[in-house]
Amino acid sequence: MLTQVSPNVYILPFDSDRDRPNLGYVHGDNFSVLIDAGNSKSHLETMLDAIKTAGLPEPKLALITHWHWDHTFGMHAFSGTTITHTTTNGILKELTAWEWTEAAMAERLKSGAECEFCHTHMKIEYEDISEIKVVQADVEFSGDLTLNLGNITIEVTPVENPHSEDGAVIFIPEDKVLFAGDADTGDFYKLDGGYDQNKFYSYIKTAESIPYETYIHGHLAPMTPAEVSVFRKGIESSDL
Ligand SMILES: [Zn+2]
């Protein structure tokens, strides 16, 4: 079921057991936008069903925050247009060549191409791993991007961050909601969940220049600016 976080913004809350992140929905007068496509067709369909049940229009666009499987593996099942950063789309292109067999997955885990946390949760999400399908987005952007939904706008800002080599934050100024992807989480691919200090502070500088009132991290409940500050202090004292 959707949770309304502001007049025009909703989320399908995250599910840690299956590593399903929060999926966002921005309701516009002219068209509506999905934020992230989920970790599978099933995750995406759960979101689309929840939107329908809430009596809201089907989203026309899906904006992707970063390339990680839990945010992108539902893209192939989305009938609208998908949009992501050029860097994200480049990484997705590499992933389209990956084979989804037990042997290929084991090999990627061994070589470090795949992270253990992701590998484990893919096996939980997918009963049949051969159903995994990776596609590139239809539209790419390389700088800031603004979408005009009629009554409301979406501002997309690519951002250096400690979590992945790509990544954009998505701000809805009228509602003061910021979708951060997983940007202030550590890097599970290169640093085993650890943090690059410079990237962490560079990210905070960008994020804190945005006047949000609600902060949506991919895998946590929505936070107020005060809660974000406590969350970051926790990272600073234990992970940096
Ligand atoms: Zn991620």
Boltz pocket constraint, residues with backbone or C-beta under 6 A from the ligand:
constraints:
  - pocket:
      binder: B
      contacts: [[A, 66], [A, 68], [A, 163], [A, 164], [A, 182]]
      max_distance: 6.0
